[in-house]
């Protein structure tokens, strides 16, 4: 058993800094590179790509990262764990193996973890009594079955551990939890029992801390002025110990900041009840976390407690839910706000006059209240603003109606209030609305699959 393993985060989301994972490998010692590409909407985007091209549906830029670090994987023994497989881990694996073959690294083994994609199984699951009721509304998924774009189970760390136990160098997964990418290597290296829930919670929280990349090492930080260097911001590294204690740090000589406050802010990111952070591996209790600064850009995390996992997996599904369209016009002084309000009224009246049907018509005034969170009073209308951006958004079931409305925006420049100083992007076009469907599924209804490949 190793005394310490260093797990480096190389990607916080699909589209994060392209060179960050390569720098994590090149800038200092690490044992694992973990890369999180997936979010709920990402799965539906990848599904659409796969429907257009059977070879797509995964994070294709991941292949370039692997190509750049193949010497390090081969010679330094660095292992890569990533959910870059998206909805097409098979195609991702094929692309990786092709690069490995071309570069002559035939000693590198690749694992694929899949089985999470249940889109093709919806009918059989429903027939077996698994109705995948919406966690918010209680409706059966049957109500949106014909509009479904994606449906994926969140697996945890277990299939990753299984892959690593077979001496795999690169683990490509579909939809596993962000935290499982980090927890898996800890379980594998330290021989933790899946029933040791305190350690499961420690690894889970370590994964949560680095899942968003540089957000814990100075990026998106409330006290951002304390961060000296954003240009070469260092991505985070977990130094994990067998007892469940770990340190959050980054490579020496890189920018950014790791402090108690950056870690605390990330701890609070995307959690509900802090005493019940539910994952497929355990329930982690964030109220038991202890932090202490242990040196420059180094924070010790310890004392974490956990409880047994639940009997269900979470399912993330997405479906088509109509269309949306949005556009803006900028009005200048004098009476910029009054002009913008009048413009919104004109657009709504013209849409009514030609019989356009919308589910929602919304106008916002950026420069005053960009989320339109309160009615505009006469007193507010009388104030002078240098500029106000009128942002109009509509949604509905008819793509034709929305596109017809889009033709009304530009004419307002010459047929409405004076002083339009900005119209960007050309005539807007309707785009599909992808809605989210969260559900639970009994764990015995689905099994992850692990396969090992080499050239």
N, C-alpha and C positions, 0 to 999 in steps of 0.2 A: 504494500500500500504506500502511495506517495504521501509525503507530509503536506504538500501544497500543490494545487493545480491552478493554473492561470487561464481563465476563460475570458476571451476578448469579444466584445460586441463590435460587429462590423457594419451593421445596417439596422436602422430603426424603422424603416418602412420602404416600400418599393418606390424608388426615386430619391433616396438619400444620397449623400455625397459619394460619387463613384469611386474615388480613390481611398475612402476611409478603410474598407476591409484590407486592402493591400498594405496600407500604412500600418495597420494593426499587426500584420504579419512581419513586416520588414523593420519596424522601429524598435523591436525588443523581444524578449523571450515570452512566448505564450505556448500553451498546450492545446487549446481549442479556440477556434474561431466560430462564433455563432452569429447567424444572420437571419433577422426577422423581416420578411417581405410582405406579410399578409395582414390585411384588415378586412372587415366585413364587405365593404364595397369592392375591394380588390378582387375577391373571389368572383363576383359577378362580371367584372371587367375581363378577367382571365377566361371565364366561361364563354363570353361573347367572342373573344379572340379565337378560342378553340373551335367554336362553331363556324367561323370563317376559314380557319386553317387548322387542320388536325394536328399539325406539328407545333402549334402555339398553345397558350394556356398556362405558361409558367414564366418566371422572371428571367427573361433571356439574357439580361446583363450579368446574371450570376455566372454564366459560362465564361465570360471574359475575366471575371475575378479569379475563378479557379485556374484558368490558363496562366494568369500572372503569378500564381503562388504554387504551381505544381512542383517546382524544385524544392520549396520549403516543406510541402507535404511529404515528398519523397525522402528528402535528406534529413529534415529536422523532426519528422514524426508529428507534425501539426495535423490535427484532425478538424474537419469542417462539418458543422451541423447546421442545416438550414431548411426552412420551409419553402424554399424557392420553387419547389415542384408545383405549387399552386393547385390547379385542377388537372394538371397533366404531368405528374412526376415521371411517367414513362418516357415522354419526349425529352424532358430535362435530363434524365439519365442517359439517353441516347446521345444527346449533344455533348455531355461531359465525357462519355466514353470515347467519342470521336476525337475530342481534343487530347485526351490521354494517349490514345493510339498514335495520333499524328506526332505528338511530342516524345513518344517512346518511353513513357513511364508505365510499363506493364506490371509494376509491382503495386500499383494503387488499386484498392478495392472500393467499390461504390455500393452503397445500400439504398434501396428504395422502400420508404414506408408509405403505404397507401391503404385503401379501404375506407377512407373517410368520406369519399364522394358517394352519396346515397341518392343522387338525383334520379338515377334509373331504377331505384328500388322503392320509390314512393308508393306505387300501387300495392306492391307486396307487403310493405310495412303497414299500410292502412288496413289491408285485408287481415293482417295478423293482430290487429287491435292497437297499433301504434299510430295514433292520429296526429301526432306532432302538433298539439294545440299551441297556439300562440301564447307566449308567456305573459302577455299584457292583456289580450282580449279574450283568451280562452277558446277562440275559434279553431276548428280543425283545419289543417293545411289543405284539405280537399277544396276549400273555398277559393284558393288561388292556384290550385294544382296545374291548371292549363297555362298559367303565366309564369311558372317558376323558371328562373335562370340558373340557379345553383342551390345546392343543399349539401352541407358538409358537417360532419361530426368533428368536434374538438377532441382529438386524442391527447393523451398526456405523455409522460416521459417513458412509459414502459416499452413501447416498440423501439424507441431510440436506444434504450439500454440494451435491448435484444440485438440490435444492429451493431452496437459498439462491442458487445461481447464476442462477436465474430470477427474481431480485428479489422473492422472497416475503417477506411480513411476518410471517406466523404459520405455523409448521411443526408439524403434528399427526402424530404417529407412533403405530404400534402398539408391538410389543416391539422396541425398540432398546436397546442397552446404556446403562446410566446414564452411562457415560463418554463415549459417542458424542455425547450432547447438547451437551457442552462442546467436544469435539474438533472437531466439524463446523464451528462458526463460526470456529475458528482456521484450519483448512485453507482455508476460503472467503476469509477476510479477508487472510491472509498468502500465499496461493498456494502452500502447501506441497505437495510431491509425496507421493503415497501410499506411495512407495518410500523416503521419508526416515524411516527407522524411529526414529531418535532423536527427531525432532520428533513423530512419531505417539505415541511413548511419553510425551513431555512433555505433550501435550494430553490423553492418556489419564489420566495421573496427576493433572493439574489437575482433570479431571472427577471422578475418584475422591475427591479432597479435598473437593469441594463437593456431591457427590451426596446426602449425608445432611443437607443444610441446616445448621442451627445447631449440629450436632454438632461442627463444626470451629471454631465461633466461640463456644465456651464451654459449650454444652449437653452433657449427659451426660459431663462432664469429671471425671476422677479427682480433681483438685485443685479441686473446684467452689467451695470457699470463697474462692478467688482471683478469682472472677467477681463484679464489683460489682453488676451489674444484670441479673437474669434476666427482669424484667417486660417490658422493652422490648428484648429480646435482638436484636442485629443479625445478619442472615443474611450469609453470606460472599459475597465478590466476588473473582473472579480478574482481575487486571490482566496480560494476556498480551502478550508481545513477539514480534516476528518470528523471533528466534533460538531460541525455545523456552523462554527464561527466563520465569518468571511470578512474580507476587506474590499472596499471599493476604491479603485485607484485608476491611473492612466500611465501611459509611457512617459518617462522623463524627457524633458525638452519639448514637449508638445504644449499647445495653448489650451485654453479652457480652464476649468476650475472644478475640483472635487472637494466639497465641504459638507459639514453636517446639514447646511441649509439646502444645498443642491440635492442631496440624497433625500431629505425630508420632503421636498417638493415632488420628487419623482415617486416617493412612496404613496403620496396622496393622489397620484394620477390614475384616473379610471378605476376607482374602487367605489363600492357601495358601503355596506356595513363593514367597518374596518376589523371587526372581530370575526367576520365570516367571509373571507376571500375564498370563494369556492372554485376549485380546479378539479380535473379528473384524478389527480394524485392525492389530494388532501384538502382540508379546510385550514387555511393559514390565518392566524390571529395577529393582525398588524398592531394590536394594542400591546403586544409583548415585545415589540422591537426595541432594542437598546442601541444607541449610537454614541460613538465618541471619536473626536478627531485624534488620529494616531500619527500625525505628521503632515507635511505639506502634501496636499492632494491625495490624502489617504484617510479613509474613514472606516473604523471597525464597527461591525454589525454583529450582535450576539443576543442570546437569551430568547430566541424565537420559539414559540410553541404552536403546535398544530393539533388537528383532530382528524378522525377518519374521513375518507372520501365518501361522497354520496353514491347511490346506486344508479345514477343517470349520467349520461353525457349531455352536454349542451350541443344543440344543432343550430347552425347559422345558415339560414336560407334567404334567398333574394328572389324578387319577382317583379315583373313589369306592372307599373301602376299608373298608366297614363303618360302625359307629356307636360313639359314645362318650357317656358320661354322668358327671357329676361333681357332688358336693355336699359341704357341710361342716356340722359341729356343733362348737360351742365348749363345752369343759368347764372348770369353775372349780375352784379350791382348795376342799377338800384333795384330794390324790391325783389331780390333774387329768390327768397323763399316764397313770396306771393306768386311769382311767375311759375315756380316749380309746382306749387299746389294746384294752380290753375291748369297747368299742362296735364297733370294726372287726371283731373276732372274731365278735361276735353277727351282724353284717350278712352276713359270709361264710357262717356256718353256716345262717342263714335262707335265703340264696340257694340253697345246696346242697339244703336240705330241700324246696324247692318246684321243684327241677329246672331252675334257670336256667343257661344256658350262656354263658360269657364266654371271650374270647380272653385277657383279662388282668384281674385284680382287684388293685387297688393301694390301700394306705392310707398316708397321710403325716401327720406330726404337726408342724404349723406352730407354732413356738415352741421346738421341740427340733431337728428336722432336716427342714426343709420339703421336701427332695427325697428323704427316706427313704434316705439314702446309707449307713446302717450299721444293723446289728441293734441292737435296744434291749435292754440288759442288765438284770439284776435290780437292779444298783446304780443304774442310771438310773431304773428304775421306782420306787425308794424315795425319790427326790428330790422335793421339793415345788416346783411351779410354780404361779404365780398363775392362768394360763390356758393351755390347749393347744387348738388347733384341729385336730380330726380331719377330714381331707379324704380322701374315698373316691372312687375313679375306676374305672370299668369300661369295657371295650371288647368288641365282638363283632359278629357278623354278623346277629344277630336284633334288630331295633329293638324288637319286642314284649317280648323278654326284658329289655332294658335299661329300658324304660319300666315294666315290672312291678317291677323292682328299685327304681326311683325311688320307688315307693309304700312302700318299707320304711324310708325315711330318717326322716321326721317321726314315725312311731310310736315310734321308739327313744327319743324324749324322755320318754315315760311308761312304756316297757317295757324300759328299760336302766338303766345307772348314773345316779345323780342328778347334778345340778349343771350341766345344759345351760343356758348363758347366751346362746347365739346360734344362730339358724337363719335364714339369709337366702335370699331368692330364691324361696321357695315350692317346690312339688314340682318336682324337676328332670326334664327331658325329654331323650331321646336326640337327638343331632344327628349329622350325617354326618361321617365322617372323610375329609378330602381329602389324599390321599397324593401325593408328589412323584416324578416320573419324569424324571431327567436323561439326555440322550442327545446324540449327535453326528450331524450330517448333512453329507454332502459339499456344498460350496458350489455346485457346478454343478447341484444338484438343485432349487434354489429361487432366485428372483430378486425383489428388492424392486421395488415399483412406486411411482412418483412422479407425482402429478397436481396441477395448479394450478387453483384456482377463484377466482372473484370474483363479486360481486353484479351 
